[in-house]
Amino acid sequence: MNNAYAQPGTRIDLVPCGPTAKHSFFFHLVEPEWRGNKPLHRLCSLMRKMKAECYTVERLETNAEIAEEHDAAAVRCKAPVVTTATRFTFFRRCPLSGDWRELANPDILAYAVLLRQDLPDGKSRFFILESVVRPPAIFAEGGLHTVSNYYPHCVRSFETIIGHSGPDSKRFTVVGSFFCQQNDLTHVCAHAALRTAMNSSPTLALPDKLTNGKINSLLGIDHHEGITAAGRQRRVGHYNGDNCGGLTDPEIVDVIEKLGRKSHYANFADRPSVEYAAYIYPLVESQLPVILAIDRPGVSHVVTVLGHTLNTDRWEPEAKLGYGAFPISKHGSSAAWADHFIISDDNFGMYVTLPSDMIRNFLVPEHNPNLHASSAIGIIPAGLSEIPAYLVEAFAARVVEAIIVGTTPTPDNQWLNYLREPLLSGDSRPRSLVCRTVLTESKSRYVAQFQAGDNKGDFLPAPMKTRLLALLPDRFWVTEITLPDLYTANKHKLGDLITKADSSVDEFLSGDARVFCWLPGLSRWGAGLPDPQEPWPMMGHVPLFRHGDAPSPLLEW
């Protein structure tokens, strides 16, 4: 939080917490004042794993956002409320002098602003108003690297500050995901999910930070009447056990639209044939956060999906095909190897991983007594088509299969012959196509992926790169075509199909939204991918497309 300063005249403590300090995060920090707050405990667990050596503690002045929280609680309670704000900032090293002014940007791991609200009924609320944490990482080879096969896609740069107003302060920059927590009084889990999503995304971030007060203002919520209102239902986060009501899916979508963004929405009870992981994975891979609703009888909650893990040794994706599991398909999604989604849950903390199988619907959702995915709201930039990414991928896979079957490759085109054989025979089990779909707004970055050529040493000539840059729209979906072993072992692909991201429904259904395709030795150019297809100079595989904005793992397995 870069506009909050320590209270005048207060001391700023620097607390050593490394292995020689005999410091217990739980008994010295979390438990005494913050009553075992679970997200703060999670933050401290991450700091311990990331080998934090010290942290600073500041009692903060009341800035505009803290005042907003204080005033809303007082109005809601119809009586005075006492609000105390504390900021903790964690660092990788501890200066020998004990002076926090010697610390710099490479040292900072996280910060968190916690509020305590003492209410007129004698109860207190403890919650994280704002926190930014670097993705879980290890320090090696001169820098911090995220852990193996761990991909937090929604991260960006944030500023914070330590010190008193004036010259006795220092600004720091930290790259990470935003986190916040409901107080179950003037804001609930849907507020936390919306703020985490909008404030974390490098693609969607607003000019100004999204606050709880802004969300309530957009919805017309009047705390004089209480947060609940006629028609509000479901989205209840029982953090402190008080049912303060929640926000419906349409209200969440309404906030997104009033903020100048759009959404892709799926209700899995109405559409039980849609597999939730396949629906959200292309969005998350595209640095677009997803607000995921998780339900069971008596529980309705939302979390924010910000990334995924990758398990390249996972048995299930190919075993389902090899053993004839229903339904048999000629293509699968790379989502099958994402065995966890990286989420922020305001009840438990940041960068927690949700096993993808845990909330799958094996029954019709409305009759499912287990914790399950009930709906998903993917937040997307304004101007994108209403066609969801999972449908873009499904249509692209069918088109690619038809191109492969309809092409007679030359004998030296090993990979195209290899792709074609099982499709011709009708036996999809031995070699099923794998599709991975990603949104990009950078034509130059897409074309740059061919710079290193393919595994056979063939390159894309400069005139073809120029032609490709002229053809591609400003914003498009890339559906990558690969095979299970190429995807998991090499992180490579054998082709792409490009779909315009701003197409109309008619343009999409007619096929005109698909404007470019390449496979080993062949390419198709223009709306509808018309014949005749043209030669493509590369007949090998190339690396998967990466956004390159999020931290990279030290090791990919």
FIVEXTI-167524 format. One record per residue (C-alpha): residue number from 0; residue in one letter; x, y, z. Coordinates in Angstrom, 3 decimals, always signed. Layout:
(NUM,A,(X,Y,Z))
...
END
This chain:
(0,M,(+0.000,+0.000,+0.000))
(1,N,(+1.882,+3.024,-1.262))
(2,N,(-0.220,+5.832,+0.222))
(3,A,(-0.210,+4.754,+3.871))
(4,Y,(+2.348,+5.985,+6.389))
(5,A,(+3.280,+5.080,+9.935))
(6,Q,(+1.598,+7.135,+12.640))
(7,P,(+3.655,+10.207,+13.632))
(8,G,(+5.936,+9.589,+16.565))
(9,T,(+5.589,+5.795,+16.490))
(10,R,(+8.534,+3.466,+16.279))
(11,I,(+8.981,+1.199,+13.258))
(12,D,(+10.200,-2.138,+14.546))
(13,L,(+12.423,-4.418,+12.486))
(14,V,(+11.963,-7.944,+13.825))
(15,P,(+14.565,-10.639,+13.008))
(16,C,(+12.825,-13.907,+12.170))
(17,G,(+15.565,-16.043,+10.607))
(18,P,(+16.675,-19.456,+11.904))
(19,T,(+18.988,-17.946,+14.541))
(20,A,(+16.353,-15.546,+15.884))
(21,K,(+14.280,-18.214,+17.701))
(22,H,(+11.208,-16.402,+16.409))
(23,S,(+7.819,-18.117,+16.157))
(24,F,(+5.610,-16.488,+13.567))
(25,F,(+2.569,-18.088,+15.169))
(26,F,(+3.143,-17.373,+18.862))
(27,H,(+4.958,-14.054,+18.409))
(28,L,(+2.907,-12.545,+15.571))
(29,V,(-0.266,-14.352,+14.476))
(30,E,(-1.741,-15.496,+17.765))
(31,P,(-1.151,-12.646,+20.258))
(32,E,(-2.944,-9.852,+18.403))
(33,W,(-4.581,-11.352,+15.330))
(34,R,(-6.401,-14.288,+16.929))
(35,G,(-4.945,-16.975,+14.682))
(36,N,(-6.079,-15.279,+11.444))
(37,K,(-5.730,-18.064,+8.853))
(38,P,(-4.643,-15.953,+5.842))
(39,L,(-2.005,-14.219,+7.983))
(40,H,(-0.855,-17.625,+9.188))
(41,R,(-0.645,-18.782,+5.565))
(42,L,(+1.403,-15.700,+4.696))
(43,C,(+3.805,-16.443,+7.529))
(44,S,(+4.097,-20.062,+6.382))
(45,L,(+5.073,-18.825,+2.917))
(46,M,(+7.593,-16.433,+4.438))
(47,R,(+9.134,-19.268,+6.434))
(48,K,(+9.419,-21.422,+3.293))
(49,M,(+10.868,-18.489,+1.340))
(50,K,(+13.411,-17.984,+4.147))
(51,A,(+12.406,-14.520,+5.297))
(52,E,(+15.032,-13.072,+7.646))
(53,C,(+13.132,-10.105,+9.080))
(54,Y,(+9.953,-8.036,+8.919))
(55,T,(+8.906,-4.513,+9.850))
(56,V,(+5.843,-3.585,+11.917))
(57,E,(+4.087,-0.220,+11.530))
(58,R,(+0.943,+1.237,+13.074))
(59,L,(-0.594,+3.197,+10.230))
(60,E,(-2.221,+6.561,+9.932))
(61,T,(-5.776,+6.550,+8.640))
(62,N,(-5.649,+7.125,+4.897))
(63,A,(-8.662,+7.364,+2.566))
(64,E,(-9.119,+3.602,+2.125))
(65,I,(-8.789,+2.808,+5.830))
(66,A,(-11.247,+5.621,+6.590))
(67,E,(-13.633,+4.145,+4.032))
(68,E,(-13.527,+0.799,+5.833))
(69,H,(-13.937,+2.434,+9.239))
(70,D,(-16.890,+4.611,+8.209))
(71,A,(-18.696,+1.746,+6.469))
(72,A,(-18.432,-0.435,+9.590))
(73,A,(-19.677,+2.391,+11.823))
(74,V,(-22.684,+2.992,+9.566))
(75,R,(-23.427,-0.741,+9.396))
(76,C,(-23.259,-1.042,+13.211))
(77,K,(-25.081,+2.247,+13.824))
(78,A,(-22.515,+3.017,+16.528))
(79,P,(-18.839,+4.003,+16.883))
(80,V,(-16.196,+1.490,+15.776))
(81,V,(-12.498,+1.473,+16.695))
(82,T,(-10.241,+0.647,+13.726))
(83,T,(-6.544,-0.175,+14.042))
(84,A,(-4.341,-0.639,+10.966))
(85,T,(-1.008,-2.463,+11.027))
(86,R,(+1.394,-3.111,+8.160))
(87,F,(+3.896,-5.965,+8.058))
(88,T,(+6.613,-6.014,+5.387))
(89,F,(+8.774,-9.122,+5.001))
(90,F,(+12.342,-9.298,+3.668))
(91,R,(+14.749,-11.976,+2.513))
(92,R,(+17.735,-10.580,+4.428))
(93,C,(+18.224,-8.775,+7.695))
(94,P,(+20.692,-5.854,+7.748))
(95,L,(+23.334,-6.143,+10.459))
(96,S,(+22.598,-2.570,+11.507))
(97,G,(+18.942,-3.361,+12.117))
(98,D,(+18.000,-0.377,+9.932))
(99,W,(+15.199,-1.102,+7.457))
(100,R,(+16.396,+1.778,+5.269))
(101,E,(+19.267,-0.436,+4.068))
(102,L,(+16.805,-2.873,+2.436))
(103,A,(+16.015,-2.699,-1.287))
(104,N,(+13.578,-4.058,-3.891))
(105,P,(+15.386,-7.403,-4.412))
(106,D,(+14.974,-8.070,-0.673))
(107,I,(+11.214,-7.613,-0.303))
(108,L,(+9.061,-10.747,-0.260))
(109,A,(+5.631,-9.472,+0.774))
(110,Y,(+3.617,-6.891,+2.636))
(111,A,(+0.234,-7.031,+4.341))
(112,V,(-2.050,-4.375,+5.831))
(113,L,(-4.284,-5.807,+8.551))
(114,L,(-7.289,-4.106,+10.112))
(115,R,(-8.754,-4.767,+13.507))
(116,Q,(-12.277,-3.427,+13.961))
(117,D,(-13.620,-3.392,+17.516))
(118,L,(-17.403,-3.319,+17.242))
(119,P,(-19.969,-1.899,+19.689))
(120,D,(-21.243,-5.392,+20.561))
(121,G,(-17.828,-6.282,+21.996))
(122,K,(-16.813,-8.441,+19.041))
(123,S,(-13.774,-7.763,+16.882))
(124,R,(-13.067,-8.372,+13.202))
(125,F,(-9.518,-9.163,+12.052))
(126,F,(-8.889,-9.146,+8.316))
(127,I,(-6.270,-8.451,+5.667))
(128,L,(-7.310,-5.303,+3.842))
(129,E,(-4.510,-5.639,+1.305))
(130,S,(-1.501,-7.837,+0.740))
(131,V,(+0.901,-8.523,-2.104))
(132,V,(+3.126,-11.605,-1.952))
(133,R,(+5.768,-12.753,-4.378))
(134,P,(+4.891,-16.116,-5.937))
(135,P,(+6.269,-18.995,-3.833))
(136,A,(+9.920,-19.092,-4.783))
(137,I,(+13.412,-20.164,-3.880))
(138,F,(+16.505,-17.999,-4.062))
(139,A,(+19.045,-19.518,-6.459))
(140,E,(+21.464,-18.411,-9.169))
(141,G,(+21.327,-14.824,-7.974))
(142,G,(+17.563,-14.393,-7.938))
(143,L,(+14.153,-15.631,-6.839))
(144,H,(+12.617,-18.382,-8.983))
(145,T,(+9.162,-19.900,-8.649))
(146,V,(+9.083,-23.533,-7.657))
(147,S,(+9.049,-26.330,-10.222))
(148,N,(+5.978,-26.670,-12.461))
(149,Y,(+4.165,-23.864,-10.632))
(150,Y,(+2.615,-21.156,-12.847))
(151,P,(+1.014,-18.122,-11.168))
(152,H,(-0.124,-16.249,-14.274))
(153,C,(-1.865,-13.258,-12.682))
(154,V,(+0.960,-11.256,-11.137))
(155,R,(+2.102,-7.700,-11.649))
(156,S,(+4.189,-4.944,-10.068))
(157,F,(+2.942,-3.150,-6.926))
(158,E,(+4.380,-0.313,-4.871))
(159,T,(+4.434,-0.118,-1.103))
(160,I,(+6.160,+2.115,+1.418))
(161,I,(+7.736,+1.970,+4.857))
(162,G,(+8.105,+4.961,+7.144))
(163,H,(+6.526,+8.208,+8.250))
(164,S,(+5.189,+10.847,+5.915))
(165,G,(+7.991,+12.985,+4.543))
(166,P,(+11.655,+12.198,+4.026))
(167,D,(+11.704,+9.403,+6.624))
(168,S,(+10.129,+6.872,+4.273))
(169,K,(+11.194,+4.517,+1.535))
(170,R,(+9.295,+3.047,-1.412))
(171,F,(+9.567,-0.570,-2.499))
(172,T,(+8.346,-2.479,-5.558))
(173,V,(+7.186,-6.076,-5.307))
(174,V,(+5.935,-8.333,-8.124))
(175,G,(+3.163,-10.653,-7.037))
(176,S,(-0.563,-11.294,-6.706))
(177,F,(-2.954,-9.126,-4.731))
(178,F,(-4.831,-10.667,-1.794))
(179,C,(-7.552,-9.419,+0.536))
(180,Q,(-10.050,-10.805,+3.006))
(181,Q,(-13.714,-10.213,+3.800))
(182,N,(-14.825,-8.841,+7.164))
(183,D,(-18.272,-10.466,+6.848))
(184,L,(-19.796,-7.177,+7.849))
(185,T,(-19.517,-4.643,+5.041))
(186,H,(-17.992,-6.954,+2.432))
(187,V,(-18.037,-10.680,+1.765))
(188,C,(-16.101,-13.310,-0.158))
(189,A,(-17.363,-12.019,-3.517))
(190,H,(-15.809,-8.609,-2.782))
(191,A,(-12.515,-10.305,-1.929))
(192,A,(-12.627,-12.429,-5.083))
(193,L,(-13.401,-9.433,-7.305))
(194,R,(-10.655,-7.296,-5.755))
(195,T,(-8.100,-10.110,-5.951))
(196,A,(-8.944,-10.788,-9.597))
(197,M,(-9.024,-7.215,-10.878))
(198,N,(-6.040,-5.983,-8.898))
(199,S,(-3.810,-8.987,-9.716))
(200,S,(-4.268,-9.310,-13.469))
(201,P,(-1.598,-7.656,-15.643))
(202,T,(-4.166,-7.560,-18.474))
(203,L,(-7.188,-6.194,-16.618))
(204,A,(-5.748,-3.967,-13.900))
(205,L,(-7.617,-0.700,-13.454))
(206,P,(-6.039,+2.781,-13.296))
(207,D,(-6.992,+2.861,-9.609))
(208,K,(-7.059,+0.001,-7.148))
(209,L,(-10.458,-1.656,-6.753))
(210,T,(-11.687,-1.268,-3.170))
(211,N,(-14.612,-2.689,-1.206))
(212,G,(-16.213,+0.745,-1.125))
(213,K,(-16.026,+1.026,-4.905))
(214,I,(-17.761,-2.339,-5.345))
(215,N,(-20.538,-1.401,-2.938))
(216,S,(-20.971,+1.964,-4.652))
(217,L,(-21.291,+0.304,-8.068))
(218,L,(-23.964,-2.028,-6.687))
(219,G,(-25.828,+0.698,-4.809))
(220,I,(-25.386,-1.083,-1.485))
(221,D,(-26.440,+1.145,+1.401))
(222,H,(-25.004,+0.112,+4.764))
(223,H,(-27.739,+2.054,+6.527))
(224,E,(-30.015,-0.759,+5.355))
(225,G,(-27.445,-3.529,+5.694))
(226,I,(-25.562,-5.287,+2.959))
(227,T,(-28.384,-7.765,+2.345))
(228,A,(-31.224,-6.721,+0.056))
(229,A,(-34.152,-8.354,-1.676))
(230,G,(-32.967,-10.827,-4.254))
(231,R,(-29.443,-11.264,-2.859))
(232,Q,(-28.620,-14.896,-2.332))
(233,R,(-25.968,-17.562,-2.268))
(234,R,(-22.528,-15.950,-2.187))
(235,V,(-22.039,-16.268,+1.554))
(236,G,(-18.585,-16.473,+3.163))
(237,H,(-18.981,-17.437,+6.830))
(238,Y,(-15.536,-16.253,+7.888))
(239,N,(-16.646,-15.155,+11.354))
(240,G,(-19.885,-17.092,+11.398))
(241,D,(-22.234,-14.161,+10.812))
(242,N,(-24.490,-14.417,+7.790))
(243,C,(-24.247,-10.934,+6.279))
(244,G,(-25.615,-12.022,+2.918))
(245,G,(-23.731,-12.183,-0.329))
(246,L,(-23.643,-11.277,-3.983))
(247,T,(-25.274,-13.197,-6.788))
(248,D,(-23.453,-14.145,-9.981))
(249,P,(-25.333,-11.444,-11.952))
(250,E,(-24.207,-8.823,-9.419))
(251,I,(-20.582,-9.907,-9.780))
(252,V,(-20.940,-9.692,-13.565))
(253,D,(-22.583,-6.275,-13.190))
(254,V,(-19.560,-4.936,-11.272))
(255,I,(-17.190,-6.299,-13.918))
(256,E,(-19.129,-4.592,-16.696))
(257,K,(-19.368,-1.277,-14.820))
(258,L,(-15.583,-1.397,-14.489))
(259,G,(-15.300,-1.520,-18.284))
(260,R,(-14.462,-5.232,-18.540))
(261,K,(-16.418,-8.243,-19.813))
(262,S,(-16.957,-11.771,-18.592))
(263,H,(-17.372,-15.325,-19.822))
(264,Y,(-19.903,-17.015,-17.559))
(265,A,(-20.798,-20.676,-17.101))
(266,N,(-23.389,-22.127,-14.755))
(267,F,(-22.434,-25.775,-14.416))
(268,A,(-25.844,-26.713,-12.997))
(269,D,(-27.506,-25.476,-16.194))
(270,R,(-24.706,-26.908,-18.386))
(271,P,(-23.514,-30.112,-16.675))
(272,S,(-21.812,-31.285,-19.884))
(273,V,(-19.232,-28.482,-19.522))
(274,E,(-16.174,-29.702,-17.617))
(275,Y,(-15.183,-26.878,-15.283))
(276,A,(-11.403,-27.344,-15.600))
(277,A,(-11.512,-27.307,-19.408))
(278,Y,(-13.663,-24.163,-19.233))
(279,I,(-11.397,-22.121,-16.964))
(280,Y,(-7.953,-23.377,-18.005))
(281,P,(-7.551,-21.356,-21.261))
(282,L,(-8.556,-18.200,-19.401))
(283,V,(-6.107,-18.755,-16.563))
(284,E,(-3.317,-19.668,-19.012))
(285,S,(-4.069,-16.339,-20.746))
(286,Q,(-3.476,-14.327,-17.540))
(287,L,(-7.221,-13.795,-17.141))
(288,P,(-8.459,-14.534,-13.593))
(289,V,(-11.551,-16.615,-12.925))
(290,I,(-13.978,-16.252,-10.038))
(291,L,(-14.993,-19.824,-9.259))
(292,A,(-18.031,-20.661,-7.146))
(293,I,(-17.767,-23.768,-4.967))
(294,D,(-20.914,-25.173,-3.399))
(295,R,(-22.384,-28.000,-1.406))
(296,P,(-25.526,-28.055,+0.743))
(297,G,(-25.053,-25.337,+3.357))
(298,V,(-21.926,-23.849,+1.760))
(299,S,(-21.628,-21.261,-1.010))
(300,H,(-18.253,-19.646,-1.522))
(301,V,(-16.157,-18.053,-4.253))
(302,V,(-12.398,-18.170,-4.790))
(303,T,(-10.149,-16.523,-7.367))
(304,V,(-8.164,-18.720,-9.749))
(305,L,(-4.840,-17.097,-10.677))
(306,G,(-2.725,-19.926,-12.081))
(307,H,(-2.117,-23.656,-12.204))
(308,T,(+0.438,-26.343,-11.575))
(309,L,(+1.623,-28.884,-14.145))
(310,N,(+2.072,-32.600,-13.497))
(311,T,(+3.780,-34.039,-16.565))
(312,D,(+3.803,-37.533,-15.016))
(313,R,(+0.050,-37.628,-14.563))
(314,W,(-1.356,-41.003,-15.542))
(315,E,(-4.996,-40.082,-16.058))
(316,P,(-5.019,-38.090,-19.352))
(317,E,(-3.661,-40.913,-21.504))
(318,A,(-5.000,-43.766,-19.395))
(319,K,(-8.560,-42.609,-20.020))
(320,L,(-7.917,-42.958,-23.742))
(321,G,(-5.827,-46.106,-23.549))
(322,Y,(-8.327,-47.971,-21.413))
(323,G,(-11.318,-46.741,-23.370))
(324,A,(-12.889,-44.491,-20.769))
(325,F,(-16.080,-42.765,-21.873))
(326,P,(-16.376,-40.488,-23.758))
(327,I,(-13.628,-41.306,-26.274))
(328,S,(-12.388,-38.208,-28.067))
(329,K,(-9.852,-37.589,-30.808))
(330,H,(-8.410,-34.664,-28.891))
(331,G,(-7.832,-33.652,-25.306))
(332,S,(-7.015,-30.434,-23.499))
(333,S,(-3.749,-29.538,-21.840))
(334,A,(-5.966,-28.806,-18.817))
(335,A,(-5.799,-32.544,-18.112))
(336,W,(-2.215,-32.138,-16.863))
(337,A,(-3.080,-29.211,-14.572))
(338,D,(-3.516,-31.217,-11.408))
(339,H,(-4.014,-28.102,-9.254))
(340,F,(-5.337,-24.609,-9.775))
(341,I,(-3.551,-21.859,-7.863))
(342,I,(-6.221,-19.920,-6.001))
(343,S,(-6.711,-17.201,-3.436))
(344,D,(-9.319,-18.123,-0.849))
(345,D,(-10.000,-15.271,+1.534))
(346,N,(-10.815,-17.771,+4.300))
(347,F,(-7.483,-19.586,+4.052))
(348,G,(-4.961,-17.448,+2.202))
(349,M,(-2.981,-16.760,-0.923))
(350,Y,(-1.298,-19.156,-3.374))
(351,V,(-3.131,-22.216,-2.069))
(352,T,(-3.587,-25.039,-4.566))
(353,L,(-6.955,-26.602,-5.315))
(354,P,(-6.720,-30.195,-6.634))
(355,S,(-8.596,-30.112,-9.926))
(356,D,(-10.337,-33.439,-9.257))
(357,M,(-11.617,-32.337,-5.849))
(358,I,(-14.514,-30.234,-7.141))
(359,R,(-15.322,-31.999,-10.405))
(360,N,(-18.985,-32.797,-10.974))
(361,F,(-19.503,-36.514,-11.328))
(362,L,(-23.210,-35.930,-10.738))
(363,V,(-25.568,-33.259,-11.989))
(364,P,(-24.355,-30.297,-9.876))
(365,E,(-27.692,-29.437,-8.311))
(366,H,(-27.897,-32.981,-6.908))
(367,N,(-24.252,-33.207,-5.830))
(368,P,(-23.845,-33.431,-2.013))
(369,N,(-20.070,-32.999,-2.257))
(370,L,(-18.081,-29.785,-2.619))
(371,H,(-18.222,-29.000,-6.336))
(372,A,(-17.740,-26.261,-8.923))
(373,S,(-21.104,-24.592,-9.473))
(374,S,(-20.227,-21.624,-11.712))
(375,A,(-17.297,-19.733,-13.180))
(376,I,(-16.895,-16.085,-14.144))
(377,G,(-13.867,-15.471,-16.322))
(378,I,(-12.936,-11.784,-16.468))
(379,I,(-11.854,-10.704,-19.948))
(380,P,(-10.912,-7.436,-21.680))
(381,A,(-13.612,-5.304,-23.285))
(382,G,(-14.090,-6.045,-26.958))
(383,L,(-13.656,-9.810,-26.787))
(384,S,(-16.241,-12.060,-28.362))
(385,E,(-18.834,-13.803,-26.223))
(386,I,(-17.517,-17.138,-27.553))
(387,P,(-15.848,-18.854,-24.553))
(388,A,(-12.311,-20.132,-24.932))
(389,Y,(-13.211,-23.787,-24.442))
(390,L,(-15.504,-23.604,-27.495))
(391,V,(-12.780,-21.861,-29.498))
(392,E,(-10.551,-24.822,-28.674))
(393,A,(-13.164,-27.466,-29.492))
(394,F,(-13.917,-25.964,-32.924))
(395,A,(-10.226,-25.471,-33.659))
(396,A,(-9.518,-29.130,-32.883))
(397,R,(-12.216,-30.299,-35.318))
(398,V,(-10.895,-28.051,-38.075))
(399,V,(-7.322,-29.251,-37.554))
(400,E,(-8.428,-32.889,-37.624))
(401,A,(-10.211,-32.282,-40.933))
(402,I,(-7.118,-30.598,-42.418))
(403,I,(-4.885,-33.467,-41.305))
(404,V,(-7.207,-36.134,-42.709))
(405,G,(-7.654,-34.215,-45.982))
(406,T,(-3.914,-33.780,-46.600))
(407,T,(-1.634,-36.312,-48.240))
(408,P,(+1.818,-35.508,-46.867))
(409,T,(+5.079,-36.236,-48.590))
(410,P,(+7.024,-39.257,-47.269))
(411,D,(+9.609,-37.027,-45.586))
(412,N,(+6.935,-35.216,-43.554))
(413,Q,(+7.264,-37.566,-40.599))
(414,W,(+5.182,-35.645,-38.091))
(415,L,(+2.189,-35.026,-40.348))
(416,N,(+2.141,-38.692,-41.315))
(417,Y,(+2.312,-39.576,-37.629))
(418,L,(-0.628,-37.278,-36.810))
(419,R,(-2.680,-38.558,-39.744))
(420,E,(-2.415,-42.292,-39.211))
(421,P,(-4.715,-42.734,-36.170))
(422,L,(-7.260,-40.228,-37.491))
(423,L,(-7.559,-42.147,-40.765))
(424,S,(-7.967,-45.463,-38.995))
(425,G,(-10.562,-44.088,-36.607))
(426,D,(-8.507,-45.310,-33.654))
(427,S,(-7.962,-42.253,-31.488))
(428,R,(-6.604,-44.019,-28.441))
(429,P,(-2.917,-44.533,-29.274))
(430,R,(-2.226,-40.942,-30.325))
(431,S,(-4.757,-38.335,-29.296))
(432,L,(-4.173,-34.697,-30.230))
(433,V,(-3.632,-32.344,-27.322))
(434,C,(-4.849,-28.750,-27.582))
(435,R,(-3.747,-25.725,-25.569))
(436,T,(-5.508,-22.381,-26.133))
(437,V,(-4.067,-19.005,-25.121))
(438,L,(-5.190,-15.411,-25.750))
(439,T,(-2.580,-12.976,-27.001))
(440,E,(-2.610,-9.277,-27.813))
(441,S,(+0.943,-9.258,-29.166))
(442,K,(+1.448,-10.255,-32.775))
(443,S,(+5.163,-9.594,-32.513))
(444,R,(+5.555,-11.923,-29.529))
(445,Y,(+3.658,-14.649,-31.361))
(446,V,(+5.835,-14.368,-34.470))
(447,A,(+8.981,-14.209,-32.313))
(448,Q,(+8.330,-17.766,-31.116))
(449,F,(+9.542,-19.003,-34.533))
(450,Q,(+12.837,-17.164,-34.210))
(451,A,(+14.736,-20.244,-33.007))
(452,G,(+13.281,-22.476,-35.730))
(453,D,(+12.033,-26.018,-35.217))
(454,N,(+13.778,-29.091,-33.843))
(455,K,(+14.932,-30.026,-37.349))
(456,G,(+16.773,-26.729,-37.774))
(457,D,(+14.317,-25.201,-40.258))
(458,F,(+13.417,-21.520,-39.925))
(459,L,(+10.607,-19.182,-40.955))
(460,P,(+11.945,-16.764,-43.595))
(461,A,(+11.645,-13.025,-43.033))
(462,P,(+9.054,-12.424,-45.822))
(463,M,(+6.755,-15.009,-44.262))
(464,K,(+7.107,-13.367,-40.850))
(465,T,(+6.193,-10.020,-42.390))
(466,R,(+3.181,-11.561,-44.102))
(467,L,(+2.087,-13.185,-40.845))
(468,L,(+2.323,-9.900,-38.949))
(469,A,(+0.154,-8.237,-41.611))
(470,L,(-2.442,-11.028,-41.506))
(471,L,(-2.902,-11.510,-37.781))
(472,P,(-5.586,-9.510,-35.953))
(473,D,(-4.629,-7.367,-32.985))
(474,R,(-6.123,-9.849,-30.509))
(475,F,(-6.491,-13.570,-31.108))
(476,W,(-6.751,-17.033,-29.601))
(477,V,(-3.880,-19.397,-30.357))
(478,T,(-4.940,-23.045,-30.234))
(479,E,(-1.748,-25.083,-30.177))
(480,I,(-1.714,-28.618,-31.550))
(481,T,(+0.587,-31.164,-29.994))
(482,L,(+0.813,-34.727,-28.681))
(483,P,(+0.940,-35.968,-25.075))
(484,D,(+4.647,-36.764,-25.005))
(485,L,(+5.674,-33.646,-26.908))
(486,Y,(+3.624,-31.535,-24.517))
(487,T,(+4.818,-33.121,-21.283))
(488,A,(+8.465,-33.873,-22.137))
(489,N,(+9.484,-31.206,-24.655))
(490,K,(+6.931,-28.434,-23.928))
(491,H,(+6.647,-28.250,-27.734))
(492,K,(+3.902,-28.212,-30.358))
(493,L,(+3.298,-29.247,-33.969))
(494,G,(+0.995,-26.478,-35.107))
(495,D,(-1.346,-23.589,-34.373))
(496,L,(-4.798,-22.448,-35.359))
(497,I,(-5.499,-18.727,-34.944))
(498,T,(-9.033,-17.520,-34.149))
(499,K,(-10.012,-13.827,-33.998))
(500,A,(-10.898,-12.981,-30.423))
(501,D,(-13.357,-10.208,-31.289))
(502,S,(-15.448,-12.109,-33.840))
(503,S,(-19.229,-12.122,-33.904))
(504,V,(-21.136,-15.346,-33.255))
(505,D,(-22.043,-15.592,-36.946))
(506,E,(-18.417,-15.049,-37.979))
(507,F,(-17.298,-17.739,-35.558))
(508,L,(-19.912,-20.305,-36.605))
(509,S,(-19.290,-19.689,-40.317))
(510,G,(-15.572,-20.319,-39.830))
(511,D,(-14.472,-16.857,-40.964))
(512,A,(-13.075,-16.092,-37.498))
(513,R,(-10.346,-18.684,-38.099))
(514,V,(-7.667,-16.856,-40.065))
(515,F,(-4.448,-18.871,-39.967))
(516,C,(-3.273,-22.413,-39.429))
(517,W,(+0.069,-24.140,-39.695))
(518,L,(+0.996,-27.786,-39.293))
(519,P,(+4.210,-29.604,-40.274))
(520,G,(+4.854,-28.697,-43.909))
(521,L,(+1.563,-26.866,-44.587))
(522,S,(-0.249,-23.622,-43.834))
(523,R,(-3.584,-21.945,-44.565))
(524,W,(-4.027,-18.188,-44.716))
(525,G,(-7.093,-15.953,-44.523))
(526,A,(-10.680,-15.957,-43.252))
(527,G,(-12.160,-19.430,-43.281))
(528,L,(-8.740,-21.030,-43.987))
(529,P,(-9.417,-21.384,-47.718))
(530,D,(-7.779,-23.781,-50.158))
(531,P,(-5.292,-24.084,-51.649))
(532,Q,(-3.083,-24.615,-48.637))
(533,E,(+0.485,-23.443,-48.947))
(534,P,(+3.833,-24.971,-48.013))
(535,W,(+5.199,-24.242,-44.541))
(536,P,(+8.980,-24.340,-44.236))
(537,M,(+9.051,-26.105,-40.869))
(538,M,(+8.210,-29.808,-40.517))
(539,G,(+9.285,-30.207,-36.892))
(540,H,(+8.063,-29.041,-33.529))
(541,V,(+8.590,-25.655,-31.850))
(542,P,(+8.289,-24.420,-28.221))
(543,L,(+4.884,-23.648,-26.754))
(544,F,(+3.823,-20.006,-26.779))
(545,R,(+4.553,-18.274,-23.458))
(546,H,(+3.372,-14.887,-22.267))
(547,G,(+6.659,-14.339,-20.494))
(548,D,(+5.306,-11.814,-17.969))
(549,A,(+5.022,-14.083,-14.933))
(550,P,(+8.067,-15.410,-13.064))
(551,S,(+9.508,-18.574,-14.580))
(552,P,(+10.228,-21.724,-12.601))
(553,L,(+13.848,-22.531,-11.867))
(554,L,(+13.141,-26.033,-13.153))
(555,E,(+10.411,-27.409,-15.421))
(556,W,(+9.785,-31.126,-15.192))
END
